[in-house]
């Protein structure tokens, strides 16, 4: 008949178990850093950020601005993208470059460096999408003018506006800014919930009264 363990042995076993759990919790980041990237491990907000940034970049090559020339016998219209040769187009392609850079930087940080949960990465991604949103705001009030012909300005009225690609870019960038803010809050919350490694003991405490177990002979 086996005798129940003594109080000192029970306390030593519970303390060692508590230290083991705490040590695993404190060092979870170093363990996670060694795990390779898999698409399933990517946060869905990061997927939204990457797809939105790339979509804004692609939309800049389509109908970003509209130009309409009204004549007495009819009207003529055309569209231009964000990369047409005009000084006012800098805000359109600037917004596209900033959004594409944010998506590419985030994808590289997750895929190559496994650093998607670092605060510096999250702040950088948010800053790039905020810059893109500011450029789109400037593009709203600075529409490039298109001249259809040399004499059309004397005999007709021309109007310039924004096309579907511009408005779709506005929606996507605003969505990306909200996703970047939410993802930054999640990363900050994870950093707060995890205990620091220096709060844990370096080695598991042992009880001097605990008997040593003998090695089993085979």
C-alpha positions as CSV (number, residue, x, y, z in Angstrom):
1,X,0.0,0.0,0.0
2,X,1.5,3.3,-1.1
3,X,1.7,6.2,1.3
4,X,0.3,9.6,0.4
5,X,2.9,12.2,-0.6
6,X,4.2,14.6,2.0
7,X,3.1,18.2,2.0
8,X,6.6,19.4,0.9
9,X,6.6,17.0,-2.0
10,X,3.1,18.2,-3.1
11,X,4.1,21.9,-2.9
12,X,7.3,21.3,-4.8
13,X,5.4,19.5,-7.6
14,X,2.8,22.2,-7.9
15,X,5.4,24.9,-7.9
16,X,7.4,23.2,-10.6
17,X,4.3,22.7,-12.7
18,X,3.4,26.4,-12.3
19,X,6.9,27.4,-13.4
20,X,6.7,25.2,-16.4
21,X,3.4,26.8,-17.5
22,X,4.7,30.3,-16.9
23,X,7.9,29.7,-18.7
24,X,6.1,28.5,-21.8
25,X,3.8,31.5,-21.7
26,X,6.6,33.9,-21.3
27,X,8.7,32.5,-24.1
28,X,5.9,32.0,-26.6
29,X,7.2,34.7,-28.9
30,X,10.5,33.0,-29.4
31,X,8.8,29.7,-30.1
32,X,6.4,31.3,-32.6
33,X,9.3,33.0,-34.4
34,X,10.7,29.5,-35.3
35,X,7.5,28.4,-36.9
36,X,7.3,28.8,-40.7
37,X,4.7,30.9,-42.4
38,X,1.5,29.3,-43.6
39,X,-1.4,31.0,-45.3
40,X,-3.8,29.6,-42.7
41,X,-1.9,31.4,-39.9
42,X,-2.4,34.9,-41.5
43,X,-4.9,37.1,-39.7
44,X,-8.0,37.9,-41.9
45,X,-7.4,41.6,-41.3
46,X,-3.9,41.3,-42.9
47,X,-5.5,39.6,-45.9
48,X,-7.9,42.6,-46.2
49,X,-5.0,45.0,-46.0
50,X,-2.9,43.2,-48.6
51,X,-5.7,42.8,-51.1
52,X,-7.0,46.4,-50.6
53,X,-3.6,47.9,-51.2
54,X,-2.9,45.8,-54.4
55,X,-6.4,46.6,-55.7
56,X,-5.9,50.4,-55.2
57,X,-2.6,50.1,-57.2
58,X,-4.3,48.2,-60.0
59,X,-7.3,50.6,-60.1
60,X,-4.9,53.5,-60.8
61,X,-4.4,52.3,-64.3
62,X,-8.2,52.5,-65.2
63,X,-10.8,55.3,-65.3
64,X,-9.5,57.6,-62.5
65,X,-10.7,60.9,-64.0
66,X,-13.5,61.8,-66.4
67,X,-13.4,64.6,-69.0
68,X,-16.5,65.9,-70.9
69,X,-16.6,68.4,-73.7
70,X,-20.1,69.9,-74.3
71,X,-20.8,71.3,-77.8
72,X,-23.9,72.8,-79.3
73,X,-24.3,69.7,-81.6
74,X,-23.2,67.1,-79.0
75,X,-20.8,66.1,-76.3
76,X,-17.5,64.2,-76.2
77,X,-16.1,62.4,-73.2
78,X,-13.0,60.5,-72.3
79,X,-11.4,59.0,-69.2
80,X,-7.8,59.2,-68.0
81,X,-5.9,57.1,-65.4
82,X,-3.8,58.3,-62.5
83,X,-0.6,58.0,-64.5
84,X,-1.4,60.4,-67.4
85,X,1.1,63.1,-68.1
86,X,-0.1,66.0,-66.0
87,X,1.1,67.7,-62.9
88,X,-2.3,67.2,-61.1
89,X,-2.0,63.5,-61.5
90,X,0.6,63.3,-58.8
91,X,-2.0,62.8,-56.1
92,X,-3.7,60.0,-57.9
93,X,-0.6,57.9,-58.5
94,X,0.9,58.9,-55.2
95,X,-2.1,57.4,-53.4
96,X,-1.8,54.2,-55.4
97,X,2.0,53.9,-54.7
98,X,1.5,54.5,-50.9
99,X,-1.3,51.8,-50.8
100,X,0.7,49.4,-52.8
101,X,3.8,49.9,-50.7
102,X,1.7,49.3,-47.5
103,X,0.4,46.0,-48.9
104,X,3.8,44.9,-50.2
105,X,5.6,45.8,-47.0
106,X,3.1,43.9,-44.9
107,X,3.2,40.8,-47.0
108,X,7.1,40.8,-47.0
109,X,7.1,41.3,-43.2
110,X,4.8,38.3,-42.7
111,X,6.2,36.0,-45.3
112,X,9.9,36.7,-45.2
113,X,10.6,38.0,-41.7
114,X,7.7,36.5,-39.7
115,X,7.4,40.0,-38.1
116,X,3.7,40.7,-38.6
117,X,3.1,41.1,-34.9
118,X,5.7,43.7,-34.3
119,X,4.4,47.2,-33.4
120,X,6.8,48.9,-35.7
121,X,5.5,46.9,-38.7
122,X,1.9,47.7,-37.7
123,X,2.5,51.5,-37.3
124,X,4.4,51.6,-40.6
125,X,1.5,49.9,-42.5
126,X,-1.0,52.3,-40.9
127,X,1.1,55.3,-41.8
128,X,1.3,54.3,-45.5
129,X,-2.4,53.8,-45.8
130,X,-3.0,57.2,-44.0
131,X,-0.7,58.8,-46.6
132,X,-2.7,57.2,-49.3
133,X,-6.0,58.5,-47.9
134,X,-4.5,62.0,-47.6
135,X,-3.4,61.9,-51.3
136,X,-6.9,60.8,-52.3
137,X,-8.3,63.8,-50.4
138,X,-6.0,66.1,-52.3
139,X,-6.9,64.4,-55.6
140,X,-10.6,65.2,-54.9
141,X,-9.9,69.0,-55.1
142,X,-7.2,68.8,-57.7
143,X,-8.7,67.3,-60.9
144,X,-6.4,67.4,-64.0
145,X,-7.8,69.3,-67.0
146,X,-7.9,67.7,-70.4
147,X,-7.8,69.8,-73.5
148,X,-9.7,68.1,-76.4
149,X,-8.5,70.5,-79.1
150,X,-6.9,73.9,-79.4
151,X,-10.1,75.8,-80.3
152,X,-12.5,73.8,-78.2
153,X,-11.9,76.1,-75.2
154,X,-13.4,79.0,-77.2
155,X,-16.5,77.3,-78.5
156,X,-17.5,74.8,-75.8
157,X,-17.5,74.1,-72.1
158,X,-15.4,71.2,-70.7
159,X,-15.9,69.7,-67.3
160,X,-13.5,67.3,-65.4
161,X,-14.5,64.9,-62.6
162,X,-13.7,61.6,-61.0
163,X,-14.2,58.1,-62.4
164,X,-15.2,54.8,-60.9
165,X,-11.6,53.9,-60.2
166,X,-11.1,56.9,-58.0
167,X,-14.2,56.2,-55.9
168,X,-13.4,52.6,-55.5
169,X,-9.9,53.5,-54.3
170,X,-11.4,55.8,-51.7
171,X,-13.6,53.0,-50.3
172,X,-10.7,50.5,-50.3
173,X,-8.3,52.9,-48.6
174,X,-10.7,53.9,-45.9
175,X,-11.4,50.2,-45.3
176,X,-7.7,49.5,-45.1
177,X,-7.2,52.3,-42.6
178,X,-9.9,50.8,-40.3
179,X,-8.4,47.4,-40.7
180,X,-4.9,48.6,-39.9
181,X,-6.1,50.4,-36.8
182,X,-8.0,47.3,-35.6
183,X,-5.0,45.1,-36.3
184,X,-2.7,47.5,-34.4
185,X,-5.0,47.3,-31.4
186,X,-5.0,43.5,-31.5
187,X,-1.2,43.4,-31.5
188,X,-1.0,45.9,-28.6
189,X,-3.5,43.8,-26.6
190,X,-1.4,40.7,-27.2
191,X,1.7,42.4,-25.9
192,X,-0.2,43.5,-22.8
193,X,-1.7,40.1,-22.0
194,X,1.6,38.1,-22.3
195,X,3.7,38.3,-19.1
196,X,7.3,39.4,-19.4
197,X,10.0,36.8,-19.4
198,X,11.9,38.5,-16.5
199,X,8.9,38.0,-14.2
200,X,9.4,34.2,-14.3
201,X,12.1,32.4,-12.2
202,X,15.2,31.3,-14.2
203,X,15.0,27.7,-12.9
204,X,12.3,25.6,-11.3
205,X,12.5,25.6,-7.5
206,X,13.2,22.3,-5.9
207,X,12.5,21.2,-2.4
208,X,15.4,19.9,-0.4
209,X,13.2,17.4,1.4
210,X,11.9,15.9,-1.9
211,X,13.4,12.4,-2.4
212,X,15.3,11.6,-5.6
213,X,13.8,9.1,-7.9
214,X,16.0,6.2,-8.8
215,X,16.8,5.3,-12.4
216,X,14.8,2.4,-13.8
217,X,16.9,-0.5,-14.9
218,X,16.0,-2.2,-18.1
